[in-house]
Amino acid sequence: MKSLPNRFPIPFLILAILALLAALWAGLMRLGWQLPALTPSLALAHGPLCE
């Protein structure tokens, strides 16, 4: 099976890096670091994170 070459590797790489940084930011906030919330209401839209 022949795979197609990826014609746009840079945009996907940039999106992956942005997703990683956003997840790192959110994780540090959950650990108690005092970082500014980019969108304060976004955590409420997630739903229950723990019981």
C-alpha positions, 0 to 999 in steps of 0.5 A, a space after each residue: 500500500 503506497 502512502 501519500 506524501 504529506 504536502 503540508 507538514 509545517 501547519 500541522 506541526 504548528 497546530 500540534 505545538 500549539 495544542 501541546 502548549 495549551 495542554 501544558 498551560 491548563 495542566 499547570 493551572 490545575 496543579 495550582 500555578 497562578 497563571 492567567 486564564 486565557 478563557 476563564 469560562 472554558 473550564 466550566 464548559 468542560 464538565 466535571 473533572 473530578 468527583 
